[in-house]
Amino acid sequence: MEKIELTEEQWRERLTPDQYQVLRKAGTERPFTGELLSVKDDGTFVCAACGLELFDSSTKYESGSGWPSFWAALGEDRVKLIEDKSMFMTRTEVRCARCDSHLGHVFDDGPAPTGARYCMNSLALGFEPSKDGAVQPAGAAPLEHLADADGPSCG
């Protein structure tokens, strides 16, 4: 897979301010505000920055966390996992393998068969419906819906 590398100025031009804050600055949207949280249609969730296919809708589940959650990525080559020691804890950050954008975090408290909970920011994702599905928004929550540094730590 060919990597995508852009300057910060190019990312700012390509993304909305809210997406830039999450994808490029590792921000977190507030829980229960993301437009993709309630999407239940068949399709594929993609990186909002570069369009790389990341998660199949069949792996999405309701975790109760307030962010879209998945029990598996489409492949180990789609996401990059990085140790994150911010916010006075150790977590595993999930980044897009193609453009290195921040997507969220993965935890080991998810359902079978993997036990993983990929807790993703809606702002970091787009949704591509299966050929027979209706188009869903890949939109963004307003900037005031982004979590503060001491806010929730899922995304």
Secondary structure, DSSP 8 states (H G I E B T S, - for coil): -------HHHHHHHS-HHHHHHHTT---B-TT--TTTT--SSEEEEETTT--EEEEGGGEE--SSSS-EES--S-TTTEEEEEE--TTS-EEEEEETTT--EEEEEES---TTT--EEEE-GGGEEEEE-TTS---------GGGB--TTS----
